[in-house]
Amino acid sequence: MAVENPPHASTTVRTLSFIDTPAMAENFMRAVQYDAYGGGPAALKHSQVPVPSPEKDEVIVKLEAASINPFDWKVQKGMLRPFLPRKFPFIPGTDVAGEVVAVGVGVKKFRAGDKVLAMINPFNGGGLAEFSAVKESITALRPPEVSAAEAAGLPVAGLTAHQALTHLDEVPGQQPNILVTAASGGVGHYAVQLAKLQNAHVTATCGSRNIELVRKLGADEVLDYTTPDGAALNSPSQRKYDIVVHCATGMPWSRFEPNLSPTGKVIDITPGIGTLLTYGLQKVSFSKKKLVPLLLNPKGKDLEHLVKLMKDGKLKTVIDSKHPLSEAQRAWARSIEGHATGKIIVEP
């Protein structure tokens, strides 16, 4: 995940003196953090740290669930060094759901007792803990029809899928043809559902064990990526793709280009240097087929839209596994393996 124009957040330690929680001693909380780049799951440490207090436009959430994204362990590996983390020790995690226990100056939409979900500023982190500080602007109410675990899976992955599919507006005329790679993963399983809600024809790739799941999510055609046709991304109906929501890794542009419509776009949700170079060359050459890097620009109204779809039963979170905070290392390792079906949830 890349984030465009992340909001500024203080790196100072903030303590909340008026929360009375029996599980905490002297307003400290349990949290998982790491002290340096690298080390994988073994480098995650369980610590007691001060409970955060709300700054302006922030709310403090007592967490009921959080989810892990590949972005989290990529930061630990140093892939965004020296920008992230801002300092060590660092508490990872951006996707959370829970109950508001305190509000900062200027907060108007929420009050103590509200059930919410939120995306934490990735420059701050703080999701793998008992309490987190979140910005009002990227927090949404969680209706009783949506569980904390379902809600916690939604922010980064759901918003990424939603933003990628805004490119559907650029497809002229007829029903657009969409390809979703790694369609059983965190972003992919939301992208399939959201594309179908926009009346697209959806082709999806996944492993053989998840073919039926992806069909149930709404895909019209499903390719096993280990087969020759799946590896070549050949549509069974021989249709060209107007939009590709590219959630997998390790595929060169040359794999996509023959399968695209004349103005087809590949939206790369995990852009690297190769994606950026190809994007720049296509700009210079005025290519009609494009590889587009996605920089996530999270918006509260989009999160509210996704929550309403979930409340109405039109969107769901597929949960790969649930882990207690005490076993966060196991959840971290599961994400690094790269074979999760849906979202990995941690419950404090």
C-alpha positions in Angstrom: 0.0 0.0 0.0 1.2 3.5 -0.8 -0.5 6.5 0.7 -0.9 9.9 -0.9 -0.5 13.0 1.3 -0.8 11.2 4.7 -2.0 13.5 7.5 0.5 14.9 9.9 0.7 13.3 13.2 2.8 13.9 16.3 5.4 11.4 17.2 5.3 12.3 20.9 4.0 9.9 23.5 0.6 10.8 24.7 -1.1 9.4 27.8 -4.8 9.3 28.7 -5.3 9.7 32.4 -9.1 9.3 32.7 -9.7 5.8 31.2 -10.5 3.3 33.9 -9.9 -0.2 32.5 -9.2 -3.0 35.0 -6.9 -4.8 32.5 -4.5 -1.9 32.6 -2.2 -0.9 35.4 -1.7 2.9 35.7 -3.2 3.6 32.3 -0.8 1.3 30.4 -1.9 -1.0 27.7 -0.6 -4.1 25.9 0.9 -3.5 22.5 3.1 -5.3 19.9 6.0 -3.4 18.5 9.5 -3.8 17.0 12.7 -1.9 17.6 14.5 -2.1 14.3 14.2 -3.0 10.6 14.0 -6.7 9.8 13.6 -9.8 11.9 10.1 -10.8 10.7 7.7 -12.3 13.3 10.4 -13.1 15.8 11.3 -9.4 16.1 7.8 -8.5 17.3 7.8 -7.8 21.0 4.9 -7.6 23.5 5.2 -4.5 25.6 3.4 -2.3 28.1 3.1 1.2 26.7 1.1 4.3 27.7 -2.5 4.5 26.5 -2.7 7.3 23.8 -4.7 10.5 24.5 -6.7 12.3 21.8 -5.2 15.3 20.0 -7.3 17.7 18.0 -9.7 15.9 15.6 -8.8 12.5 17.0 -10.8 9.8 18.8 -9.4 7.1 21.1 -10.7 3.6 20.2 -10.7 0.6 22.5 -9.9 -2.1 20.0 -12.1 -5.2 19.4 -10.3 -6.2 16.2 -7.4 -5.2 13.9 -6.2 -6.6 10.6 -2.8 -7.1 9.1 -1.9 -5.9 5.6 1.2 -6.8 3.6 2.1 -3.1 3.9 2.7 -3.7 7.6 5.5 -6.3 7.3 7.0 -4.6 4.2 7.6 -1.5 6.4 9.3 -3.7 9.0 11.5 -5.1 6.2 12.7 -1.6 5.4 11.0 -1.2 2.0 10.0 2.4 2.8 13.2 3.2 4.7 13.9 6.0 5.8 10.4 7.4 5.7 8.7 4.6 7.7 8.7 4.0 10.5 9.3 7.6 11.7 10.9 6.3 14.9 11.5 3.1 16.9 10.0 1.4 18.7 7.0 1.2 16.3 3.6 -0.3 16.8 2.4 -1.6 13.4 -1.2 -1.8 12.1 -3.5 0.6 10.3 -6.9 -1.1 10.2 -9.0 -1.2 13.4 -12.5 -1.6 14.8 -13.8 -1.0 18.3 -15.5 1.4 20.7 -14.8 5.1 21.1 -13.7 5.9 24.7 -12.6 9.5 24.3 -12.7 12.3 21.8 -10.4 15.2 21.2 -11.1 18.9 20.6 -13.0 19.5 17.4 -14.5 16.0 17.1 -18.2 16.4 16.0 -19.3 13.0 14.5 -18.4 10.6 17.3 -18.8 10.3 21.1 -17.9 7.8 23.7 -19.7 4.5 23.3 -19.9 4.6 19.5 -18.9 1.5 17.6 -16.5 2.5 14.8 -13.9 1.3 12.3 -11.0 3.4 11.1 -7.8 3.6 9.2 -4.9 4.8 11.3 -2.3 7.1 9.7 0.4 4.7 8.6 3.1 7.2 9.6 1.7 6.7 13.2 0.8 3.1 13.3 -0.7 1.7 16.5 -3.2 -1.0 15.4 -1.7 -3.9 17.2 -2.6 -2.7 20.7 -5.5 -2.4 23.1 -6.2 1.3 22.3 -5.4 3.4 19.3 -5.7 7.1 18.3 -7.5 7.6 15.0 -8.4 10.7 12.9 -12.1 11.6 12.8 -11.9 12.1 9.1 -11.1 8.5 8.3 -13.4 6.9 10.9 -16.9 5.5 10.3 -19.7 4.3 12.4 -20.0 0.5 12.6 -23.6 -0.7 12.5 -24.6 -3.7 14.6 -25.1 -5.8 11.4 -21.3 -5.7 10.9 -19.0 -7.5 13.3 -15.8 -5.9 14.6 -13.7 -8.6 12.7 -15.5 -7.9 9.4 -15.1 -4.2 9.8 -11.4 -4.4 10.7 -10.7 -6.1 7.4 -12.2 -3.3 5.4 -10.2 0.0 5.5 -7.0 -0.4 3.6 -8.1 -3.4 1.4 -11.6 -2.1 0.8 -10.6 1.4 0.0 -7.8 0.2 -2.3 -10.3 -1.9 -4.3 -12.8 1.0 -4.4 -10.2 3.5 -5.6 -8.9 1.1 -8.3 -12.4 0.7 -9.6 -13.0 4.4 -10.0 -11.3 3.9 -13.3 -14.4 2.1 -14.5 -15.9 5.5 -15.1 -13.4 5.9 -17.9 -14.6 2.9 -19.9 -16.9 4.0 -22.7 -20.2 2.4 -23.6 -20.8 -1.3 -23.0 -20.4 -3.5 -20.0 -16.7 -3.2 -18.9 -14.6 -6.3 -18.7 -12.5 -6.5 -15.6 -9.6 -8.8 -14.6 -8.8 -9.1 -10.9 -5.5 -10.9 -10.1 -5.0 -12.6 -6.8 -8.8 -12.4 -6.4 -9.0 -14.4 -3.2 -6.6 -12.1 -1.3 -7.4 -9.1 0.8 -7.9 -6.5 -1.9 -8.9 -8.9 -4.6 -11.9 -10.4 -2.8 -13.3 -6.9 -2.3 -12.5 -5.9 -5.9 -14.5 -8.8 -7.3 -17.6 -7.9 -5.3 -17.4 -4.2 -6.0 -16.9 -4.7 -9.7 -20.0 -6.9 -9.9 -22.0 -4.2 -8.0 -21.0 -1.9 -10.9 -22.3 -4.3 -13.5 -18.9 -5.3 -14.8 -18.0 -8.6 -16.4 -15.4 -10.0 -14.0 -12.6 -12.5 -14.8 -10.5 -13.4 -11.7 -7.3 -15.4 -11.0 -6.6 -17.4 -7.9 -5.3 -20.8 -6.8 -7.3 -23.9 -7.4 -8.5 -24.2 -3.8 -10.2 -20.9 -3.9 -12.0 -21.1 -7.3 -15.4 -21.9 -5.9 -15.1 -19.1 -3.3 -14.2 -16.5 -5.9 -17.2 -17.7 -8.1 -19.4 -17.2 -5.1 -18.1 -13.7 -4.6 -19.4 -12.9 -8.1 -16.7 -13.6 -10.6 -18.1 -14.6 -14.1 -14.9 -16.5 -15.0 -12.1 -17.8 -12.8 -8.6 -18.8 -13.9 -6.3 -21.0 -11.9 -3.1 -19.0 -12.1 -1.0 -22.2 -12.1 -2.4 -23.4 -15.5 -1.1 -22.2 -18.9 -4.2 -20.1 -19.6 -4.2 -18.7 -16.0 -0.5 -17.8 -16.3 -1.1 -16.1 -19.6 -4.3 -14.3 -18.2 -6.3 -15.6 -21.2 -10.0 -14.8 -20.7 -12.1 -18.0 -21.3 -14.6 -15.9 -23.2 -11.7 -14.4 -25.2 -12.7 -10.8 -24.2 -10.1 -8.2 -23.8 -9.8 -6.4 -20.4 -10.7 -2.8 -20.0 -9.4 -2.6 -16.5 -7.1 -4.9 -14.5 -7.0 -4.6 -10.8 -3.6 -6.1 -10.3 -3.3 -7.5 -6.8 -0.6 -10.1 -7.5 3.2 -9.5 -7.7 5.9 -10.6 -10.1 4.0 -10.1 -13.4 5.7 -8.0 -16.1 3.8 -5.5 -18.3 4.3 -7.8 -21.3 2.0 -10.4 -19.7 -0.9 -7.9 -19.6 -0.4 -5.9 -22.8 -1.8 -8.5 -25.3 -4.9 -9.1 -23.2 -5.9 -5.4 -22.9 -8.5 -3.6 -24.9 -7.2 -0.7 -27.1 -7.4 1.7 -24.1 -7.1 -0.9 -21.3 -5.5 0.0 -18.0 -3.7 -2.1 -15.4 -4.1 -0.6 -11.9 -1.1 -1.8 -9.9 -2.0 -1.7 -6.2 1.6 -2.4 -5.1 3.7 -0.3 -7.5 7.5 -0.7 -7.4 10.2 1.0 -9.4 9.4 -1.1 -12.5 5.8 0.1 -12.5 6.8 3.7 -12.1 9.4 3.5 -15.0 6.8 1.8 -17.3 4.2 4.4 -16.3 6.7 7.2 -17.2 7.7 5.7 -20.5 4.0 5.3 -21.5 3.3 9.0 -20.6 6.2 10.1 -22.9 5.1 7.8 -25.7 1.4 8.6 -25.4 0.5 5.0 -25.2 -3.3 4.3 -25.1 -2.7 1.1 -23.0 -1.4 2.1 -19.6 0.1 0.7 -16.4 -1.2 2.9 -13.6 0.4 3.0 -10.1 -2.2 3.3 -7.3 -1.4 5.6 -4.5 -4.1 5.1 -1.8 -5.9 8.4 -0.9 -8.2 7.3 1.9 -11.4 9.2 2.4 -14.0 8.9 5.1 -17.0 9.2 2.7 -15.6 6.2 0.8 -15.3 4.2 4.0 -18.8 5.1 5.0 -20.0 3.9 1.5 -18.3 0.5 1.9 -19.7 0.1 5.4 -23.3 0.7 4.1 -22.8 -1.9 1.4 -21.7 -4.3 4.1 -24.6 -3.4 6.3 -27.0 -4.1 3.4 -25.4 -7.5 2.7 -23.9 -6.4 -0.6 -20.3 -6.6 0.5 -18.6 -9.0 2.8 -15.2 -9.6 4.4 -13.8 -13.1 3.9 -11.8 -13.9 7.1 -8.8 -16.1 6.6 -8.0 -16.5 10.3 -8.3 -14.9 13.7 -5.5 -14.6 16.2 -5.3 -13.1 19.8 -3.0 -10.2 20.3 -0.8 -12.6 22.3 -0.2 -14.6 19.1 0.4 -11.6 16.8 3.6 -13.2 15.6 1.5 -16.1 14.1 -0.7 -13.7 12.3 2.3 -11.8 11.0 3.9 -15.0 9.7 0.6 -15.9 8.0 0.6 -12.7 6.1 4.2 -13.0 5.0 3.5 -16.5 3.6 1.3 -14.7 1.0 -1.4 -17.4 0.7 -4.1 -15.9 3.0 -7.7 -16.2 1.7 -9.2 -12.8 2.6 -8.2 -11.0 5.7 -6.0 -11.9 8.7 -7.6 -10.6 12.0 -6.0 -9.9 15.4 -8.2 -9.5 18.4 -6.9 -7.8 21.5 
